[in-house]
Amino acid sequence: LRLKYAFYPLLACAALGWLSWDWTHERSLDAAENSIFDTVIKWRPIEPKPSGKTVVVEIDDCSLAYYSNLGLGGWPWPRSRHADLLDALDRTGVRAAAIDVEFLDPDKDDPDGDAMLNAMAKGGGGRFVFAAKRLPEDFIDTNAAKPASLAPGAFALEPDAAIPGPKLALGLPIGDAMAKYSALANIGRDKDSVVRDVGLYERHGDWAIPTMPLRLAAQLQNRSASSYPTQIRVNWRKDSRMPYISAVNLIEGKPICTDEASEKQPNLRGAVALVGYTASGISDTKPTPVNAAMPGVELWAEATDALLHDNAIWMPPTSLKYFLAALLVVLTAYAFWRGEPHEDVDPIFVAVNITLL
């Protein structure tokens, strides 16, 4: 009562102060936007379909059971079987493939299989990208550590980037060619543990280490890796699933694992394949806005498809959200501060909100 209409500009100052603090600390507007984003993605009546040119090659329960029933062992597969899978992919005419399976240690029982994988990596010249793993900081003082500038696919983010750059620990595939054509398979999450944005590289000092989608896209689009953003938001699809094919179907050259006898297998000629496991016992699942347990290989496939076919959701910078919120606060406070009757203030308040929306 004592402040009268001065209450409104004071309230606006308090709100602007909170926005300034939130921008540099909690980022509550990001959390609010993510919540709305998840709802919109699930409720939209029409969703875009995948290009069909990015295919998930799954090492599923059926593939594991097939060889187990033949007495050829369960998981992990011998490296020669993985080499057979890559050879089968190559013969189908794929443009490129990323293998989201870690080959960090030699297979003592199948050294020839290791050599076959490495030979295929060398012959592919970058068409096959293998999974590498960023290890925790506890490993920096071990043999796994190396300067960021020497990591596979590393690129400078600044013209005067320091060489050799800070050290980081990487788990690389065992073959020299496999290590050369490897990329990170670490997936980051939002604060609520949901994956909405897929990182394209990790920054270490002035150097960036690419993830598998970026390494594939830069190779296939003949672009500099530094021309891509730090991350992209996938246009998550609830009903339109990526094309899937069981690994055993490719290795054996016939449809063994299918839901129906007449099920049409995806055409891999000219496609990009993401190879990974979806079997229940070894599946590496992540929560996304449309699936609480999406296989990691499908997540990488969605990000790759978004890059190659330009169907990612490009989000505005965080600063724009805070600018719009600040503008809403100022205009609303101004409308009330003028002391107009509510018949005049109400339409102004509604018009400001509609305009900003």
C-alpha positions in Angstrom: 0.0 0.0 0.0 2.9 2.4 0.7 4.7 1.6 -2.5 1.6 1.9 -4.6 2.4 1.5 -8.3 6.1 1.7 -7.6 5.7 -1.9 -6.6 5.7 -3.0 -10.2 9.0 -1.6 -11.4 10.6 -2.9 -8.1 9.1 -6.3 -8.8 10.5 -6.1 -12.4 13.9 -5.3 -11.0 13.8 -8.3 -8.7 12.7 -10.6 -11.5 15.4 -9.3 -13.8 17.9 -9.9 -11.1 16.7 -13.4 -10.7 17.0 -14.0 -14.4 20.5 -12.7 -14.5 21.5 -15.0 -11.6 19.7 -18.0 -13.2 21.5 -17.4 -16.5 24.8 -17.9 -14.9 23.8 -20.6 -12.4 20.9 -23.0 -12.5 19.5 -22.3 -16.1 15.9 -23.0 -15.0 14.6 -21.8 -18.3 16.5 -24.7 -20.0 14.8 -27.2 -17.7 11.4 -25.6 -18.4 12.0 -25.6 -22.2 13.1 -29.2 -22.1 10.0 -30.3 -20.3 7.8 -28.5 -22.9 9.9 -30.0 -25.7 9.4 -33.5 -24.4 5.6 -33.0 -24.3 5.4 -31.4 -27.8 7.5 -34.3 -29.3 5.2 -36.9 -27.9 1.9 -35.1 -28.7 2.6 -33.8 -32.2 0.1 -35.3 -34.7 2.6 -35.6 -37.5 6.2 -36.5 -37.1 8.9 -36.6 -39.8 10.0 -40.0 -41.0 13.6 -41.1 -41.0 15.5 -40.8 -44.3 15.8 -44.6 -44.6 19.4 -44.1 -45.6 20.7 -44.7 -42.1 20.3 -48.2 -40.9 20.9 -49.9 -37.5 22.6 -53.2 -37.7 21.7 -54.8 -34.4 23.5 -57.6 -32.5 20.2 -58.7 -31.0 19.1 -61.6 -28.8 18.2 -63.6 -31.9 21.7 -63.2 -33.4 23.3 -64.3 -30.2 21.0 -67.3 -29.8 21.5 -68.4 -33.4 25.3 -69.0 -33.0 24.8 -70.2 -29.4 22.4 -72.9 -30.7 25.0 -74.0 -33.2 27.5 -74.5 -30.5 29.6 -71.5 -31.6 29.5 -69.7 -28.3 27.6 -66.8 -27.0 28.7 -63.3 -26.2 31.3 -61.9 -26.7 31.7 -62.9 -30.3 35.1 -63.8 -31.7 36.7 -61.0 -33.6 36.5 -63.0 -36.8 32.7 -62.9 -36.6 32.8 -59.1 -36.3 35.1 -59.1 -39.3 32.6 -61.2 -41.2 29.9 -58.7 -40.4 32.0 -55.8 -41.7 32.8 -57.8 -44.8 29.1 -58.5 -45.4 28.3 -54.8 -44.9 31.0 -53.9 -47.4 29.6 -56.4 -50.0 26.1 -54.8 -49.6 27.5 -51.5 -50.9 27.2 -49.3 -47.8 28.7 -45.8 -48.0 30.2 -46.1 -44.5 29.7 -47.8 -41.2 30.3 -47.0 -37.5 30.9 -49.9 -35.1 29.6 -49.1 -31.6 31.4 -52.1 -30.2 34.6 -51.6 -28.2 37.7 -53.6 -29.3 40.0 -52.2 -26.5 41.8 -55.5 -25.7 43.3 -58.1 -28.0 41.4 -61.3 -28.4 43.9 -63.9 -27.2 41.7 -66.7 -28.7 41.3 -65.1 -32.1 44.4 -63.0 -33.0 43.6 -63.6 -36.7 40.2 -62.0 -36.2 41.9 -58.9 -34.7 44.2 -58.7 -37.8 41.3 -59.1 -40.1 39.4 -56.2 -38.5 42.5 -54.0 -38.6 43.1 -54.9 -42.3 39.5 -53.9 -43.1 39.9 -50.6 -41.3 43.1 -49.9 -43.2 41.5 -50.9 -46.5 38.4 -48.8 -45.8 40.4 -45.6 -45.5 37.9 -44.1 -43.1 34.7 -45.7 -44.3 34.6 -47.8 -41.1 34.7 -45.9 -37.9 35.4 -47.7 -34.6 34.3 -46.8 -31.1 36.8 -45.2 -28.8 36.2 -44.4 -25.1 37.2 -41.4 -23.1 38.4 -42.8 -19.8 38.0 -41.1 -16.4 40.5 -38.5 -15.2 42.0 -41.1 -12.9 43.6 -42.7 -16.0 45.5 -39.5 -17.1 48.7 -40.6 -15.5 48.6 -44.0 -17.2 49.7 -45.2 -20.6 46.2 -44.5 -22.0 46.8 -40.8 -21.7 47.9 -38.7 -24.7 47.8 -35.0 -25.7 44.5 -33.9 -27.2 46.1 -32.9 -30.5 47.2 -36.4 -31.1 43.8 -38.1 -30.5 42.2 -39.7 -33.5 40.3 -37.1 -35.6 41.3 -34.3 -33.3 40.9 -30.8 -34.7 41.8 -27.3 -33.5 39.0 -25.0 -32.3 41.3 -21.9 -32.3 43.8 -20.8 -34.9 46.5 -20.6 -32.3 45.6 -23.8 -30.5 48.3 -24.9 -28.1 50.3 -27.9 -29.2 50.3 -30.7 -28.0 47.3 -29.6 -25.9 46.1 -31.0 -22.6 46.3 -34.7 -21.8 43.3 -37.0 -21.8 42.9 -40.7 -21.4 41.4 -42.7 -24.3 40.6 -46.3 -24.7 41.4 -47.0 -28.3 40.8 -50.1 -30.5 43.7 -52.5 -30.5 44.8 -52.1 -34.2 46.7 -49.1 -35.5 44.3 -48.6 -38.4 41.3 -49.1 -36.2 42.6 -46.6 -33.7 43.4 -44.1 -36.5 39.7 -44.3 -37.7 38.1 -44.3 -34.3 35.8 -41.7 -32.6 34.4 -41.2 -29.2 31.3 -43.3 -28.2 30.7 -41.5 -24.9 27.1 -40.1 -24.7 26.3 -37.1 -22.5 23.0 -36.4 -20.8 21.0 -33.5 -19.5 20.7 -32.8 -15.8 17.6 -35.0 -15.6 19.6 -37.8 -17.2 17.6 -37.7 -20.5 19.4 -37.5 -23.8 18.0 -34.7 -25.9 21.1 -33.2 -27.5 23.8 -35.4 -28.9 27.4 -34.1 -28.6 29.4 -34.0 -31.8 32.7 -33.5 -30.1 34.3 -33.1 -26.7 36.4 -30.0 -26.0 39.8 -30.4 -24.3 41.6 -27.1 -24.2 41.6 -25.6 -27.7 41.2 -29.1 -29.2 38.1 -31.1 -30.1 37.7 -34.9 -30.2 34.9 -36.0 -32.5 32.1 -38.5 -31.7 31.1 -41.2 -34.3 28.3 -39.1 -36.0 30.7 -36.2 -36.6 33.5 -38.4 -37.9 31.0 -40.1 -40.4 29.4 -36.8 -41.5 32.7 -35.0 -42.0 34.0 -37.8 -44.1 30.9 -38.3 -46.2 30.1 -34.6 -46.7 33.7 -33.7 -47.3 33.5 -30.9 -44.7 35.8 -29.7 -42.0 34.9 -31.1 -38.6 35.2 -27.6 -37.1 32.3 -26.3 -39.3 29.8 -28.4 -37.3 28.2 -27.3 -34.0 29.1 -28.6 -30.6 25.9 -30.6 -30.4 22.6 -31.2 -32.2 19.1 -31.9 -31.0 17.7 -34.9 -32.7 14.2 -34.7 -34.1 13.1 -37.6 -31.9 10.4 -39.8 -33.4 8.0 -41.7 -31.3 6.4 -43.9 -34.0 8.7 -43.8 -37.0 11.5 -46.2 -36.1 14.9 -46.3 -37.8 15.4 -49.2 -40.2 16.8 -52.2 -38.4 18.4 -55.4 -39.6 19.8 -58.2 -37.5 23.5 -58.8 -37.7 23.1 -62.6 -38.3 21.0 -61.9 -41.4 24.0 -60.1 -43.0 26.6 -62.6 -41.9 24.6 -65.6 -43.1 23.2 -63.8 -46.2 19.6 -64.8 -45.5 16.7 -63.6 -43.3 17.1 -65.6 -40.1 16.0 -63.1 -37.5 12.8 -61.4 -38.7 9.5 -60.6 -37.1 7.6 -62.0 -40.0 8.5 -64.3 -42.9 7.5 -61.6 -45.4 9.3 -58.8 -43.6 11.2 -56.7 -46.0 14.9 -56.1 -45.1 16.2 -52.6 -45.5 18.3 -51.8 -48.6 21.9 -51.1 -47.5 23.3 -50.1 -50.8 24.4 -46.4 -50.5 23.2 -46.3 -46.9 25.2 -45.6 -43.7 25.2 -48.4 -41.1 25.5 -48.1 -37.4 26.5 -51.4 -35.8 25.8 -52.1 -32.1 24.2 -54.4 -29.7 20.6 -54.4 -28.6 20.5 -57.8 -26.9 18.8 -57.6 -23.5 21.8 -58.8 -21.6 24.4 -56.4 -23.1 22.3 -53.5 -24.4 23.6 -50.0 -23.6 20.3 -48.1 -23.3 19.7 -44.4 -22.7 16.5 -42.5 -21.9 15.3 -40.1 -24.6 12.1 -37.9 -24.8 10.3 -40.7 -26.7 11.9 -43.9 -25.3 12.9 -44.6 -21.7 15.4 -47.3 -22.9 16.6 -46.5 -26.4 19.6 -48.6 -27.6 22.8 -46.5 -27.7 23.4 -47.6 -31.3 20.0 -46.2 -32.4 20.8 -42.9 -30.6 24.0 -42.6 -32.7 22.1 -43.6 -35.8 19.5 -40.8 -35.2 22.3 -38.2 -34.7 24.0 -39.4 -37.9 20.8 -39.3 -39.9 20.1 -35.8 -38.6 23.6 -34.6 -39.7 23.6 -36.3 -43.1 20.0 -35.3 -44.1 19.6 -32.0 -42.3 16.7 -33.0 -40.1 18.0 -32.0 -36.7 16.0 -29.5 -34.6 18.1 -26.3 -34.4 17.6 -24.7 -31.0 17.9 -20.9 -30.4 20.8 -19.7 -28.2 20.1 -19.7 -24.5 20.6 -15.9 -24.5 17.5 -15.5 -26.7 15.3 -17.3 -24.1 16.5 -15.0 -21.3 16.1 -11.9 -23.5 12.5 -12.8 -24.2 11.8 -13.6 -20.6 13.3 -10.2 -19.6 11.2 -8.4 -22.2 8.1 -10.1 -21.0 8.8 -9.0 -17.4 9.5 -5.4 -18.5 6.5 -5.0 -20.7 4.1 -6.6 -18.2 5.5 -4.5 -15.3 5.1 -1.4 -17.5 1.5 -2.2 -18.3 0.6 -2.5 -14.6 2.8 0.4 -13.5 0.8 2.8 -15.6 -2.2 2.2 -13.3 -4.6 1.6 -16.1 -8.0 -0.1 -15.4 -7.9 -3.9 -15.7 -10.1 -3.6 -18.8 -7.1 -2.0 -20.6 -4.4 -3.9 -18.8 -5.8 -7.4 -19.6 -5.7 -7.1 -23.4 -2.2 -5.6 -23.2 -1.0 -8.5 -21.0 -2.5 -11.1 -23.3 -1.2 -9.3 -26.5 2.4 -9.2 -25.1 2.3 -12.9 -24.2 0.9 -13.9 -27.6 3.4 -11.8 -29.4 6.4 -13.3 -27.6 5.0 -16.8 -28.0 
